[in-house]
Amino acid sequence: MKTLTVPCIPAGKPLEQFLYDSASSFIDQQPWPSGSSVPQAVFSIAYHNSSIFVLFQISEKEIRAVNTAVNTPVYEDSCVEFFLQLPGENSYYNFEFNCTGTVLAGYGPGRTRELLPEEVASQIRRTVKITRGAELTGISWELIAEIPTTVFCKHNIPTFAGLTCKANFYKCGDELTEPHYLAWNNIQTEEPDFHLPEYFGQLTFNQI
């Protein structure tokens, strides 16, 4: 099981610069190799008392962004995902974003999901940058998601400091010309399925 320590953003430190300067982790496990071109996907994660921040940096052959409304199936598009299970829980939160920042957010155990209300999911602030590569050979895109504690609406979280949680990070694109399924912490099943918390890694939020 992979482990990761989540740093706290110092007061007065510019958010984006802190994320870019933080160590990146690769989303490079291929539980279900497709034989197609494989995107490059990395993330950085940090927090302060009231929010988690995740920076995804992606380079891939093509992008798709058909879904534009909150809680529509963004996993069909060029998509990154962050799943977080709080201590002592069987259920977990899933946050999924396509390359234009459309969000799908849910809570529950396994595939028994309850979508979070639109007004809750919309509290997640998203910043996106898309860059086409030289000679149109590929596309790079970045997404920064700021997930405030209020989005974890099934819990009362005064602070993330000191928490040890389970989590996984994914890159997918179900309806791309060349579908793919990448994970940070590896999954060992025959069929693609990200909703398996037994294969989550561990996140420890540094004490302030």
N, C-alpha and C positions, 0 to 999 in steps of 0.2 A: 504494500500500500504506500502510495506517495504521500509525503507530508510537506506542508508549506507553512511558514510563519508569515502572517500578514502584518506589515508595519503600520504604525500610526503616523499620519501626516502631521509634521510639526506645525505649530501655530505660525502663521505668516508665510509658510512655504507655498509657492505657486503649485496648484494641484496638478496641472498637466505636466509641468516640468518634473515634479516628484514621481509621477507615474512613468514618464519616459526614462528617468534615471534609475528607477527600481529594477531589480533583477526580473528578467522575463522567464516564463515557464512555457515549454512547448506543448502544444496540443498535437501530439504526433503518434499516438497509438492508433493502430488500424485493426480493430477487432474483426472487421469484415472486409478484407481487401477486395477492391473492385477491379483492380487491374488498370484503372484509368489514371489520368494525371492526378496527383495528390497536392492539394493546396498546402501552403506554408501557413501555419497558424501559431501565434504566441499570445500570451496574456500577461499582464501585470495587475496586481490587486493591492489595495491599501484601504485604510479606513480612518475616520475620526469618530467622535462620539455619536454622531447622529446619522452617518451614512457609510455605506461601502462603495468604493469606486473600483471599477474594473475597466482596464484598457485592453481591447482586443486589436491585434494587428494581423491582417490577412493578406495573402497574395495568392491569387487563383486565376485560372484560365478564362473563366467567364463569371458573370454575376447575373442574378435574377432577383427582381424586387417587384413581385406582382401584388403582394398583400400590403395594404396601406392602412387598414383599420386596426385598432387595438384588439388583441385576442383573436386575430385571424391566423391561419396556419402558416406562420413565417418559416417554419422548418422546411417547407417546400421550396423556399427561396435560398439565396446565399445567406446562411444563418450561423450565428454563434449562440451558445447557451451556457448558462451558469445555474447549477442546481445546488441548493444549500439545505442541509438538515441540521437543525438546532439540537443541542445536547439533550439526550433522553427522549427524543421523539422518534416515532415510526414514520410520520409524515414529513414532507419536505417541500420547499418552495422551488419552483422552476421559473427561470427568467430567460426568455428566448427573443432574439433580435435579428431582423434581417439587415441587409447592408444599407438600407436607408433609415434605420432606426425604429421601424415599427416593432412594437413589443407584444409578446404573449406572456402572461404571468398566471401561475396557478399554484395550488397547494393540495396536498393529499398524499396517501400512501400508494406507491407504485403507479399503475395507470388509472387508478381511481382519483381523477383530478377534479378539483373545483376551481374554475377560473376566477381570478380575483376581479372584483368590480372594476369597470373601466375607470372610474374616478380614482381608484387606488393605483392601478397599473400606470395611469398617466402621470403619477407623481414621480416616476422614474425619469430623470433628466438624461437625455441622450444627445451626444455630439458625434457627428459622422463626418469623415473626410474620405473621398473616393479619388484615386489617381490612376489614370490609364498609363500603362507602361510604354516603353519605347517601341515604336513601330507596331503598336496595337497588339503586342504579343501577350499581354496579360494585364490584370487589373489588381491594384492594391487598394485596400480600404481599411479604415480604422474606425473603431467605435469606442467611445467612453460612456459608460453607464454609471450614473450616480443613483444608488438605491437607498433611500432614506429609511430609517427605522419604522416609519409609519406604514411602509409598504408591507412589512411583516405583520399584517393586520390580525393574524391569529394569535399573536403573542404581544406581550408588553416587554420591550427590550430597552432598558434605560441606557445601556452601552454595550458595545461589542467587546470592549477591553477584557482580556483574560478568558474569553470563551474559546472552547475547543469544539469545532463543528466538523461534520462530514460534508464533502462537496465533490463535484466534478465539473469539468469544463469541456465543451464540445464544439466541433465545427461540422456542419452538415449541409445538405442541399438535395432534398429528396427528388425534386423535379428538374434539376439541372440536366444538361445533356449527358454529363458523366456524374451520376450521383456518388456521394462519398459520405463516410461516417468516421470522424476522428474523435478521440477522447484524450484527456490528460491522464487520468488513471485508467488502466486497461480494463476491459470487460471480457469475460470468457463465456459467451453464449453462441449458439449456432446462428441465430437470427438477430438482425439489428434491433437493439432495444436500449435506449438511454435511461429508462426509468427503472433502474436496478440499484437501489441505495447500498446494497451489500458490496458493490464495486466502487463506491465513492472513496476518494482519498480523504486526508485530514487537513483541516485548516486550523491554526492556532492564532488568535488575534493577540498581538503583543500587548502587554500591559503598558499603559501610558506612563 
